[in-house]
Amino acid sequence: MRSDTERNRRHLIKAAALLFENSPTPVSLAEIARHAEVSTATAYRHFSSVEEILHAFRAQVGSELRDFSARQTTRGMARLEAVSRCWVSLVLEHGGAVAQMRSHRGYLERLREASNYLTPQAEALYPWNALFDPRDILDLIKSGRTEEEAATRLVAALRGALISWSTADQERNG
C-alpha cells in the first residue's frame, strides 16, 4: 500500500475514534473525512461506511491487546493481571471511543459470523467480554478508582466468576 494511502487510512481511523469519543450524536463519514483532513471521496475509497471504520478501530485496539498478551513471558494469574492492566490502560487511552465498541448484537453471534474486528479477541476468555466492558472501566475511574485499582477489581471479579463456575461444575458432576 502506498504511504499516502496508508497515512490517510490511519488518519481516518484516528479521526473516527476522536469523533466517536466526543460526539453524543451519530457521526457521518463526511464528518470523519473533514476531521481527518481528507476528501469524502478518499474516505469512501477506504471505508464504505462509518461502521466499517469502527470495525477497523476495534481491530486496531484488539490487536494492541493481543500483541501485548503475546509478548508476555508470565503465565496464569500474573499474565491475566498484566493483560488486564494493559486493557484498562487502552480503555483510558482511547476513552469513550472504546466504549462505543459495544454492539447491540451478542459477542458469540458476532464471533460466529467471523466479524473481522473480533479476530484478535477470538482467543480471549468469554467471561472477559462481560466483565471487562469499557463502560464499566470508565465508570470505575469516574467513581474515583485509580487505573491499578480498576484493573485489580476486574481481575478479582473474573477470578471469582471462574472459581464459582468451576465449583458449580464440580458439585454438579459430583
HUHU-V632685 format. One record per pair of residues at least 12 apart in sequence whose C-alpha atoms are under 10 Angstrom apart, sorted by the first residue. I is the first residue (numbers start at 0). J is the second residue. D is the distance in Angstrom with one decimal. If there is no record, write none. Layout:
BEGIN
I_J_D / I_J_D
END
This chain:
BEGIN
4_41_9.0 / 4_44_9.7 / 4_45_8.6 / 5_45_9.5 / 7_32_9.4 / 7_35_7.7 / 7_36_8.7 / 7_37_7.2 / 7_38_9.9 / 7_41_8.0 / 7_42_8.1 / 7_45_8.5 / 8_35_9.2 / 8_37_9.8 / 8_41_9.0 / 8_42_7.9 / 8_44_9.5 / 8_45_6.5 / 8_46_8.7 / 8_52_9.2 / 8_55_9.6 / 9_35_9.0 / 9_55_9.7 / 9_56_9.5 / 10_31_9.2 / 10_32_8.7 / 10_34_8.7 / 10_35_5.3 / 10_36_8.1 / 10_37_8.6 / 10_42_9.9 / 11_28_9.2 / 11_31_6.4 / 11_32_6.4 / 11_33_9.2 / 11_34_8.0 / 11_35_5.3 / 11_36_8.5 / 11_37_8.1 / 11_41_9.5 / 11_42_7.1 / 11_45_8.7 / 11_46_9.1 / 11_52_7.7 / 11_55_9.9 / 11_56_9.6 / 12_31_8.4 / 12_32_9.7 / 12_35_8.4 / 12_42_10.0 / 12_46_9.8 / 12_49_9.9 / 12_51_9.8 / 12_52_6.1 / 12_53_7.7 / 12_54_9.5 / 12_55_7.0 / 12_56_6.0 / 12_57_9.7 / 12_59_9.1 / 13_31_9.1 / 13_34_9.3 / 13_35_7.7 / 13_52_9.6 / 13_56_7.9 / 13_93_9.9 / 14_30_9.0 / 14_31_5.8 / 14_32_7.8 / 14_33_8.8 / 14_34_5.7 / 14_35_5.3 / 14_36_9.0 / 14_52_9.9 / 15_27_9.2 / 15_28_8.5 / 15_30_8.6 / 15_31_5.5 / 15_32_8.5 / 15_34_8.1 / 15_35_8.2 / 15_49_8.1 / 15_52_7.1 / 15_53_7.4 / 15_55_10.0 / 15_56_8.1 / 15_96_8.5 / 16_31_9.1 / 16_52_8.9 / 16_53_7.8 / 16_56_7.0 / 16_57_9.6 / 16_93_7.5 / 16_94_9.1 / 16_95_8.6 / 16_96_5.3 / 16_97_8.1 / 16_99_9.1 / 17_31_9.1 / 17_34_9.0 / 17_93_8.2 / 17_94_9.0 / 17_95_8.6 / 17_96_6.8 / 18_30_8.5 / 18_31_7.3 / 18_34_8.3 / 18_95_9.5 / 18_96_7.8 / 19_31_9.5 / 19_53_8.7 / 19_93_10.0 / 19_94_9.5 / 19_95_7.1 / 19_96_5.0 / 19_97_8.5 / 19_98_9.0 / 19_99_6.8 / 19_100_9.5 / 20_93_7.8 / 20_94_6.5 / 20_95_4.3 / 20_96_4.1 / 20_97_7.7 / 20_98_8.1 / 20_99_7.5 / 21_94_9.2 / 21_95_7.2 / 21_96_7.9 / 22_95_9.4 / 22_96_9.5 / 25_49_9.4 / 26_49_7.5 / 27_48_8.4 / 27_49_6.5 / 27_50_9.9 / 28_40_9.7 / 28_42_7.0 / 28_43_7.8 / 28_46_8.6 / 28_47_8.7 / 28_48_6.6 / 28_49_5.6 / 28_50_9.4 / 28_52_8.8 / 29_42_7.7 / 29_43_9.0 / 29_49_9.4 / 30_42_10.0 / 30_49_10.0 / 31_49_8.4 / 31_52_9.4 / 51_115_9.9 / 51_116_9.6 / 53_96_9.2 / 53_97_9.8 / 53_99_8.6 / 53_100_7.5 / 53_116_8.8 / 54_100_8.3 / 54_114_8.4 / 54_115_7.2 / 54_116_5.3 / 54_117_8.7 / 55_115_8.3 / 55_116_6.6 / 56_96_8.9 / 56_97_8.7 / 56_100_8.6 / 56_116_8.0 / 57_96_9.4 / 57_97_7.7 / 57_99_9.3 / 57_100_6.4 / 57_101_9.6 / 57_115_9.1 / 57_116_5.5 / 57_117_7.8 / 57_119_9.4 / 57_120_10.0 / 58_114_9.7 / 58_115_7.2 / 58_116_4.2 / 58_117_6.8 / 58_118_7.6 / 58_119_6.8 / 58_120_8.8 / 59_116_8.0 / 59_119_8.8 / 60_86_9.2 / 60_89_7.5 / 60_90_9.1 / 60_93_8.8 / 60_97_8.2 / 60_100_9.8 / 60_116_9.0 / 60_119_8.9 / 60_120_9.9 / 61_86_9.3 / 61_89_9.6 / 61_116_7.3 / 61_117_7.5 / 61_118_8.2 / 61_119_5.4 / 61_120_6.2 / 61_121_9.8 / 62_116_8.9 / 62_117_9.5 / 62_118_8.7 / 62_119_5.4 / 62_120_8.0 / 63_85_9.1 / 63_86_9.1 / 63_89_8.4 / 63_119_8.8 / 64_82_7.3 / 64_83_9.2 / 64_85_6.9 / 64_86_6.5 / 64_89_8.0 / 64_119_8.1 / 64_120_8.4 / 65_82_8.8 / 65_86_9.9 / 65_118_9.8 / 65_119_6.0 / 65_120_7.1 / 65_121_9.7 / 65_122_8.8 / 65_123_8.8 / 66_119_8.8 / 67_81_9.0 / 67_82_7.2 / 67_85_7.6 / 67_86_9.5 / 68_81_8.1 / 68_82_5.9 / 68_83_9.5 / 68_85_8.7 / 68_86_10.0 / 69_82_9.6 / 76_154_8.7 / 76_158_8.8 / 79_154_7.4 / 79_157_9.7 / 79_158_9.6 / 80_147_10.0 / 80_150_7.4 / 80_151_7.4 / 80_153_9.2 / 80_154_6.5 / 80_155_9.4 / 81_150_9.0 / 81_154_9.9 / 82_150_9.3 / 82_154_9.8 / 83_127_9.3 / 83_131_8.3 / 83_147_9.6 / 83_149_9.3 / 83_150_5.8 / 83_151_8.2 / 83_153_7.8 / 83_154_6.9 / 84_146_7.7 / 84_147_6.9 / 84_148_9.5 / 84_149_8.4 / 84_150_5.3 / 84_151_8.0 / 84_153_9.5 / 84_154_9.1 / 85_146_9.9 / 85_150_8.7 / 86_131_8.2 / 86_133_8.8 / 86_136_9.4 / 86_150_8.3 / 87_131_8.4 / 87_132_9.8 / 87_133_7.9 / 87_136_6.7 / 87_137_8.7 / 87_140_9.7 / 87_146_6.7 / 87_147_8.4 / 87_149_7.4 / 87_150_6.2 / 87_153_9.4 / 88_136_9.7 / 88_146_7.2 / 88_147_9.2 / 88_150_9.0 / 89_133_9.3 / 90_131_9.8 / 90_132_9.3 / 90_133_6.0 / 90_134_8.8 / 90_136_7.4 / 90_137_7.5 / 91_133_8.7 / 91_136_8.3 / 91_137_7.3 / 91_140_8.7 / 91_146_8.3 / 93_133_9.9 / 94_133_8.4 / 94_134_9.2 / 94_136_9.8 / 94_137_7.6 / 95_133_8.2 / 95_134_7.9 / 95_137_8.1 / 96_133_9.3 / 97_132_9.3 / 97_133_6.3 / 97_134_8.2 / 97_137_9.8 / 98_132_7.6 / 98_133_5.0 / 98_134_5.3 / 98_135_8.8 / 98_136_9.1 / 98_137_8.3 / 99_133_8.5 / 99_134_8.6 / 100_116_9.9 / 100_132_9.4 / 100_133_8.3 / 100_134_9.7 / 101_128_9.9 / 101_132_8.1 / 101_133_8.4 / 101_134_8.9 / 106_125_8.5 / 106_128_7.7 / 106_129_9.1 / 107_121_9.8 / 107_125_8.6 / 124_157_9.9 / 126_156_9.9 / 126_157_7.0 / 126_158_9.9 / 126_160_8.0 / 126_161_8.3 / 127_153_9.1 / 127_154_9.2 / 127_156_9.8 / 127_157_7.0 / 129_157_9.3 / 130_153_6.7 / 130_154_8.7 / 130_156_7.3 / 130_157_6.6 / 130_160_9.4 / 131_149_10.0 / 131_150_9.1 / 131_153_6.7 / 131_154_8.8 / 131_156_9.5 / 131_157_8.7 / 132_153_9.7 / 135_149_9.3 / 135_153_9.4 / 136_149_6.6 / 136_150_8.2 / 136_152_9.8 / 136_153_8.4 / 137_149_9.0 / 139_152_9.2 / 139_153_9.7
END
